[in-house]
Amino acid sequence: MACKNDGMPIVSTNAERSDDAPAVLPRGLDSLMIQRGTVAHVPYLRSLKERVMRDRYRPAPDEAGFERWREVYCTEQYFLDIVDDPDAMLLCIGTLRDPVGMVVLRRTDDHLEIDDLLVLMPRQGDGARLLVAALRYADVWRIKDVHIDVYPGHEGAEAFLEEHGFHMERETENDLGRPMLRFERIV
């Protein structure tokens, strides 16, 4: 049975749930707050990332490739390394057990890399709120150049970035050799 919220299905990313039954997401103010991800968030954010990547972005065309992607970009250690890295920040939106979005910020000497900007339900405002938060951190950290890589062929994601002042800079690859498009913006 699918729960509805303003006509849109809402699903749970609760890593402890063994069934696929959706849960109604909380409507309180806490569910709207962006917070820094912690070790306690890791299993739930891993579940969110795996679901969004499997269902929307498909980082590999076949199951073997998807499994290789999971082993590199969706392990507990991958997330723990981000939480422990003083030059990285994991932000999430939603509740601890039912996150609806996440983003990873990585500071370098000359730019801010935005990674894993993922939302459970597109076009609900969560992605925009996470992206604006990322850009505000860049401003506070006095980092002018902001980069984000996206998988090609996702016109909605590309249009979203262009609406927020990014432009496609060049083609690149991820660590697995998969093609990516680098978008950049000056803050």
Phi, psi and omega in degrees: 000123181271129175277146181244147178220107183055037177083356181251134177292138178244129181240155180271145171250019183300113184293341180276346181285131180264343179261170179264011182294127179293155175242150176282129179283147180296149179252000181290170181300327180301328181285348180264348185281139171273132180227160177284130179290142180235179177304324180296333180282339192308308183297327182283322177288326174300316179297316177300311182298313181299317181296312182296317181292321179292315187274333187243313190256341179039082182291354175211145185285341183232168183294323179296318178294321178296320179296320176299317178301313180301320182293337180262315192247003184218035178262164175300319181296322177305312181289319179297323177298321178294313181300322183276345185282121181293342179259014178230155177218133177253119178248146178218161180227145186112206178252170181309307185271348179226067177290148178246355178190162180204161173206147176247132176247131178234118179272135171237180180295330187238357178199167173252126176261125173263128182226156175053043172282097188229137175229147180293316182238106179296160175062032174247359178099347183292319179297318179296318180296320178292320180293318177298320177298318179299317180293326177293320176298317178303317180296313180297321180280000180060040176255117185274326186263123181239131181241149170211133178257137179229154175289135180294157177091005179247081186301326179297317179293319180295316179296320178302313180294318179297323176297336181257023171088006178273156173227150179287120183268312183192169173274146179212190178223155172272182183295342178266004179084009180281136180298143178221161173247127179269120173255144181225158177206146173261133180265000000 
